[in-house]
């Protein structure tokens, strides 16, 4: 009998199927802890701590526990509101192919843009951190532009430009009315992976990026007409849908107007976050699209400007993502 048991055990041990399997408990239940809240009978809590409440009421000169509750009514209500259970919103599902994503709210509070900039670990630096502002005021615009480009030439993750004041004013006028927009970014294969004969059809997909404008007042009292600072942050639309204002931006653009009234130039500086999945070339292309869609008196005087307005108005019936992609690729 012992040899029979040993032979049976060895046969089971050599088998690939385990001879012990956990049995499912049919009475077990699964709860989503995000939606579970504990509710207690308030009278039980009151009876448990009645002696301490009476002592607290006597110390503060109240006649009863009810009088103590009336005195702290506002604070109790505030704590109840803070402790109330909030349902976790569902994760937005990915949009169907070739369908325009619904535009966010028409305007973005300054606090949201500030929170996004804070999450990226970047801060708005003044122009004086890059150049001696008082010295460059004595230079002609061409030399200022050359110095500005040389200042950022050695930074591989930096974007810079000198924008004529009139162009910037047209862009800003449109940006104040349309502070949010989406820009499609075509993704292409590497040249080694794409055949030479099919380079023009090497596009494998398109990423959508969400941009937000913000306008910041001067630190000190303004001494010129153009004294504000404006920023534009670019975030992948998927990340913005998931995290909202706390989504990590991959590119931040700052416009400095310190010498705008004197020299007619707005100095723009952009920084691309390392390891953000967006190259400096791709970020430069996204930044160039700002002028294409926001310069209503120039490049955006046609269909591009109409698409921007439709996005702000939430006109989903006329706003077509295919048309947006076609307009973005036009020079």
C-alpha positions as CSV (number, residue, x, y, z in Angstrom):
1,X,0.0,0.0,0.0
2,X,2.9,2.4,0.8
3,X,4.5,1.8,-2.6
4,X,1.1,2.5,-4.3
5,X,0.7,5.8,-2.5
6,X,4.3,6.8,-3.4
7,X,3.8,5.9,-7.1
8,X,0.6,8.0,-7.2
9,X,2.2,11.0,-5.6
10,X,5.1,10.8,-8.0
11,X,2.7,10.7,-11.0
12,X,0.9,13.8,-9.7
13,X,4.2,15.6,-9.1
14,X,5.3,15.0,-12.7
15,X,2.1,16.3,-14.1
16,X,2.1,19.9,-15.4
17,X,-1.4,20.6,-14.0
18,X,-1.3,21.5,-10.3
19,X,-3.3,19.1,-8.1
20,X,-4.5,21.9,-5.8
21,X,-6.5,24.8,-7.1
22,X,-8.0,27.6,-5.1
23,X,-11.8,27.2,-5.0
24,X,-13.8,30.3,-5.9
25,X,-16.0,31.5,-3.1
26,X,-19.3,32.3,-4.7
27,X,-20.4,34.4,-1.8
28,X,-17.5,36.8,-2.2
29,X,-18.2,40.4,-3.4
30,X,-16.0,43.0,-4.9
31,X,-16.5,46.7,-4.0
32,X,-15.0,49.7,-5.7
33,X,-13.4,51.5,-2.8
34,X,-13.7,54.8,-4.6
35,X,-17.4,54.8,-4.1
36,X,-17.7,53.2,-0.7
37,X,-18.4,55.5,2.3
38,X,-19.1,54.6,5.9
39,X,-22.2,56.2,7.5
40,X,-22.8,56.0,11.3
41,X,-25.8,56.8,13.4
42,X,-25.1,60.3,14.8
43,X,-26.9,59.5,18.0
44,X,-24.5,56.6,18.8
45,X,-21.6,59.0,18.3
46,X,-23.2,61.6,20.5
47,X,-23.9,59.1,23.4
48,X,-20.4,57.8,23.2
49,X,-18.8,61.2,23.7
50,X,-21.6,62.9,25.8
51,X,-19.5,63.2,28.9
52,X,-16.6,64.9,27.1
53,X,-19.0,67.2,25.3
54,X,-20.6,68.2,28.6
55,X,-17.2,68.9,30.0
56,X,-16.3,71.0,26.9
57,X,-19.6,72.9,27.2
58,X,-19.0,73.8,30.9
59,X,-15.5,74.9,30.1
60,X,-16.7,77.4,27.5
61,X,-19.7,78.6,29.5
62,X,-22.5,76.9,27.6
63,X,-25.6,75.6,29.4
64,X,-25.9,72.3,27.4
65,X,-24.4,70.3,24.5
66,X,-27.1,71.7,22.2
67,X,-25.8,75.2,23.0
68,X,-22.3,74.1,22.2
69,X,-23.4,72.6,18.9
70,X,-25.1,75.9,18.0
71,X,-21.9,77.8,18.7
72,X,-19.9,75.5,16.4
73,X,-22.6,75.0,13.8
74,X,-20.7,76.7,11.0
75,X,-17.5,74.8,11.7
76,X,-19.3,71.5,11.8
77,X,-21.1,72.1,8.5
78,X,-17.7,73.0,6.9
79,X,-16.1,69.8,8.2
80,X,-19.0,67.8,6.9
81,X,-18.8,69.3,3.5
82,X,-15.0,68.6,3.4
83,X,-15.5,65.0,4.5
84,X,-18.4,64.2,2.1
85,X,-17.7,61.4,-0.4
86,X,-17.0,62.6,-3.9
87,X,-17.5,60.2,-6.7
88,X,-14.4,59.7,-8.8
89,X,-15.1,60.8,-12.4
90,X,-14.8,58.2,-15.1
91,X,-11.7,58.2,-17.3
92,X,-12.7,59.7,-20.6
93,X,-12.7,57.2,-23.4
94,X,-10.6,57.7,-26.4
95,X,-12.4,59.6,-29.2
96,X,-13.4,57.7,-32.3
97,X,-11.1,58.1,-35.3
98,X,-11.6,61.2,-37.4
99,X,-14.0,62.7,-34.8
100,X,-13.1,66.1,-33.4
101,X,-12.5,66.1,-29.6
102,X,-15.0,68.3,-27.7
103,X,-13.4,71.6,-26.9
104,X,-12.7,72.4,-23.2
105,X,-14.4,75.3,-21.5
106,X,-14.2,78.6,-23.4
107,X,-11.8,80.2,-20.9
108,X,-9.1,78.9,-18.7
109,X,-8.5,80.4,-15.2
110,X,-5.0,81.8,-14.6
111,X,-4.8,79.4,-11.7
112,X,-5.0,76.4,-14.0
113,X,-2.2,77.5,-16.2
114,X,-0.1,78.4,-13.1
115,X,-0.8,74.9,-11.7
116,X,0.3,73.3,-15.0
117,X,3.5,75.4,-15.0
118,X,4.2,74.5,-11.4
119,X,3.8,70.8,-12.1
120,X,6.4,71.0,-14.8
121,X,8.9,72.5,-12.3
122,X,9.4,75.7,-14.5
123,X,8.8,79.3,-13.6
124,X,8.5,82.4,-15.7
125,X,11.9,84.1,-15.8
126,X,12.2,87.8,-16.6
127,X,14.0,89.1,-19.6
128,X,16.8,90.4,-17.4
129,X,17.8,86.8,-16.5
130,X,18.9,86.4,-20.2
131,X,20.1,89.8,-21.3
132,X,21.0,93.2,-19.8
133,X,17.8,95.0,-20.7
134,X,19.2,98.5,-20.2
135,X,22.2,97.9,-22.4
136,X,20.3,96.4,-25.3
137,X,17.9,99.4,-25.4
138,X,20.7,101.3,-27.1
139,X,21.1,98.7,-29.9
140,X,19.2,98.6,-33.2
141,X,16.6,95.8,-33.5
142,X,18.7,93.7,-35.8
143,X,21.5,93.5,-33.3
144,X,19.1,92.7,-30.5
145,X,17.6,89.9,-32.5
146,X,21.1,88.5,-33.2
147,X,22.1,88.7,-29.6
148,X,18.8,86.9,-28.6
149,X,19.5,84.0,-30.9
150,X,23.1,83.7,-29.8
151,X,22.0,83.7,-26.2
152,X,20.1,80.4,-26.8
153,X,22.2,78.9,-29.5
154,X,23.9,76.4,-27.2
155,X,20.7,75.2,-25.5
156,X,19.5,72.1,-27.4
157,X,16.1,72.2,-25.8
158,X,15.5,75.9,-26.4
159,X,13.3,77.8,-28.9
160,X,13.7,81.5,-29.5
161,X,12.4,84.2,-31.9
162,X,12.0,87.9,-32.3
163,X,8.4,88.8,-33.2
164,X,7.4,92.2,-34.7
165,X,5.2,94.0,-32.3
166,X,2.4,94.5,-34.8
167,X,2.3,90.7,-35.5
168,X,2.3,89.9,-31.8
169,X,-0.6,92.4,-31.1
170,X,-2.7,90.7,-33.7
171,X,-1.9,87.2,-32.3
172,X,-2.6,88.4,-28.7
173,X,-5.9,90.0,-29.7
174,X,-7.1,86.6,-31.1
175,X,-5.6,84.7,-28.1
176,X,-7.6,86.7,-25.6
177,X,-10.8,85.6,-27.3
178,X,-9.6,82.1,-28.0
179,X,-7.3,81.1,-25.1
180,X,-7.4,77.4,-25.9
181,X,-6.9,75.3,-29.1
182,X,-5.7,72.0,-30.3
183,X,-2.8,71.4,-32.8
184,X,-2.3,68.1,-34.7
185,X,1.3,66.8,-34.8
186,X,2.0,64.3,-37.6
187,X,4.2,61.4,-36.6
188,X,6.5,60.0,-39.3
189,X,8.7,56.9,-39.6
190,X,12.4,57.2,-39.5
191,X,14.1,57.6,-42.9
192,X,15.9,54.3,-42.5
193,X,12.6,52.5,-41.9
194,X,10.7,54.1,-44.7
195,X,11.5,53.1,-48.3
196,X,12.9,55.8,-50.5
197,X,10.0,55.6,-52.9
198,X,7.4,56.0,-50.1
199,X,8.8,58.9,-48.1
200,X,5.8,61.1,-48.8
201,X,3.4,58.5,-47.5
202,X,5.5,57.6,-44.4
203,X,3.1,59.3,-42.0
204,X,1.9,56.7,-39.5
205,X,-0.4,58.7,-37.3
206,X,-1.1,62.1,-35.7
207,X,-0.9,63.2,-32.1
208,X,-3.2,66.0,-30.9
209,X,-1.7,68.6,-28.6
210,X,-3.6,71.1,-26.4
211,X,-2.4,74.7,-26.0
212,X,-3.4,77.3,-23.4
213,X,-2.6,81.0,-23.3
214,X,-2.1,83.0,-20.1
215,X,-1.4,86.7,-19.5
216,X,0.5,87.9,-16.5
217,X,0.6,91.4,-15.2
218,X,4.0,93.2,-14.6
219,X,5.7,92.7,-11.2
220,X,6.1,96.5,-10.7
221,X,3.9,99.4,-11.9
222,X,3.8,99.4,-15.7
223,X,5.8,102.2,-17.4
224,X,4.9,101.3,-21.0
225,X,1.8,100.3,-23.0
226,X,3.0,96.8,-23.5
227,X,4.2,95.6,-20.1
228,X,2.5,92.3,-19.6
229,X,4.1,88.8,-20.1
230,X,2.2,86.1,-21.9
231,X,2.8,82.3,-21.9
232,X,1.7,79.4,-24.0
233,X,1.9,75.8,-22.7
234,X,1.6,72.7,-24.9
235,X,0.2,69.5,-23.4
236,X,-0.7,66.2,-25.1
237,X,-4.5,66.2,-25.3
238,X,-4.7,62.7,-23.9
239,X,-2.8,63.8,-20.8
240,X,-5.0,66.9,-20.4
241,X,-8.1,64.8,-20.6
242,X,-6.8,62.6,-17.8
243,X,-5.2,65.2,-15.5
244,X,-6.8,68.5,-16.4
245,X,-4.9,71.5,-15.2
246,X,-2.3,69.3,-13.5
247,X,-1.2,67.6,-16.8
248,X,2.5,67.8,-17.5
249,X,3.2,70.3,-20.3
250,X,6.0,69.4,-22.6
251,X,6.7,72.9,-24.0
252,X,6.4,76.3,-22.4
253,X,6.6,79.5,-24.4
254,X,7.2,83.0,-22.9
255,X,6.8,86.4,-24.6
256,X,8.8,89.2,-23.2
257,X,7.6,92.8,-23.9
258,X,10.3,94.8,-22.1
259,X,11.6,96.5,-25.2
260,X,8.4,96.2,-27.3
261,X,7.5,99.9,-27.2
262,X,11.1,101.1,-27.7
263,X,12.3,98.7,-30.4
264,X,9.1,97.2,-31.7
265,X,10.2,93.7,-30.9
266,X,8.7,90.9,-28.7
267,X,11.3,88.4,-27.6
268,X,10.0,84.9,-27.4
269,X,11.7,82.0,-25.6
270,X,10.5,78.4,-25.4
271,X,11.7,75.5,-23.3
272,X,11.0,71.8,-24.2
273,X,11.0,69.5,-21.2
274,X,13.5,66.7,-21.5
275,X,12.2,63.1,-22.0
276,X,8.7,64.5,-22.7
277,X,8.4,62.5,-25.9
278,X,8.4,65.6,-28.1
279,X,11.6,66.6,-29.9
280,X,12.8,70.1,-30.4
281,X,11.9,70.0,-34.1
282,X,8.3,68.9,-33.3
283,X,8.0,71.5,-30.6
284,X,9.2,74.2,-33.0
285,X,6.6,73.1,-35.5
286,X,3.8,73.3,-32.9
287,X,5.0,76.8,-31.9
288,X,4.9,77.9,-35.6
289,X,1.3,76.8,-35.8
290,X,0.4,79.4,-33.2
291,X,1.0,82.2,-35.7
292,X,-0.7,80.2,-38.5
293,X,-4.0,80.0,-36.5
294,X,-3.9,83.1,-34.4
295,X,-2.6,85.8,-36.8
296,X,-6.0,86.8,-38.1
297,X,-4.6,89.7,-40.0
298,X,-1.9,87.5,-41.6
299,X,-1.6,83.7,-42.0
300,X,-4.9,83.0,-40.1
301,X,-7.1,85.4,-42.1
302,X,-8.8,82.5,-43.9
303,X,-10.0,79.0,-42.9
304,X,-7.5,78.7,-40.1
305,X,-9.0,81.5,-38.2
306,X,-12.5,80.1,-38.7
307,X,-11.4,76.7,-37.3
308,X,-10.0,78.5,-34.2
309,X,-13.3,80.4,-33.6
310,X,-15.4,77.2,-34.2
311,X,-13.3,75.4,-31.6
312,X,-13.9,78.2,-29.0
313,X,-17.6,78.2,-29.7
314,X,-17.9,74.4,-29.5
315,X,-19.2,74.1,-33.0
316,X,-18.7,70.3,-33.3
317,X,-20.9,70.1,-36.4
318,X,-18.6,72.2,-38.5
319,X,-15.2,71.7,-36.8
320,X,-13.6,68.8,-38.6
321,X,-10.3,67.3,-37.4
322,X,-9.4,66.3,-40.9
323,X,-9.7,69.9,-42.1
324,X,-7.6,71.0,-39.1
325,X,-4.9,68.6,-40.1
326,X,-4.9,69.8,-43.7
327,X,-4.7,73.4,-42.7
328,X,-1.9,72.8,-40.1
329,X,0.3,71.3,-42.8
330,X,-0.1,74.2,-45.2
331,X,2.8,76.6,-45.2
